[in-house]
Amino acid sequence: MVRFQIEQRGISDPDVLEAMKKIPRHLFLSSGAGHRAYGDYPVRIGFEQTISQPYMVAYMTEVLRVGSKDRVLEVGTGSGYQTAVLAQIAESVYTVERIRSLSLHAQKILNELGYTNIFFKIGNGFKGWAEHSPYSRIIVTAASKGVPEALKNQLADNGILVIPIGDYRTYQTLTVFKRTGNHFEIKKTIGCRFVPLVDD
Ligand code: SAH
């Protein structure tokens, strides 16, 4: 998976490649779908949600430029696979999911894998997770029309935020924001397709 879908498409961050070689992706899918875990596509995880395609996980993690000192906020825990990739590299990961069953399922697997630097919240990620802010990195793994204001506020100075921006019914553009003071530099990258970020 890593060699053909990720390295050959130009992902070169050694931390990302190492993390994805190490993490058993099949554990994040239900046993019936396990054989699809290393395929080149997203896979359904129930509740109309999906585990992202491996390449998308790699790409997002690379553009986020995550390092060992980063405190990361993730919105959309989903299966917990992206969470594991982040936790493998970063200092800590704060992850928010609105669907209780998905969060509990991800918590179980990530605890069994021995991660002690992941903190879970069940709730609306539109609001971020103010108690632990600011975050040096923020990743949103669901489609939004714009960046929720709370997330901008919770991003540290010189921090980076990555989010799919656009209409969830069609396609989005994976967009990277870099904060300097109160200025946000915006960079559009690849096209992508995510489930909607739901504000409730
Ligand atoms: N990174 C995950 C992606 C899961 S899909 C993975 O690869 O498994 C996106 C997830 O975002 C879904 O689980 C969905 O329930 C969640 N989500 C959508 N809107 C949300 C919100 N406002 N707050 C928190 N989670 C949200």
Boltz pocket constraint, residues with backbone or C-beta under 6 A from the ligand:
constraints:
  - pocket:
      binder: B
      contacts: [[A, 49], [A, 50], [A, 51], [A, 52], [A, 75], [A, 76], [A, 77], [A, 78], [A, 79], [A, 80], [A, 81], [A, 82], [A, 83], [A, 96], [A, 97], [A, 98], [A, 99], [A, 102], [A, 123], [A, 124], [A, 125], [A, 126], [A, 141], [A, 142], [A, 195], [A, 196], [A, 197], [A, 198], [A, 199], [A, 200]]
      max_distance: 6.0
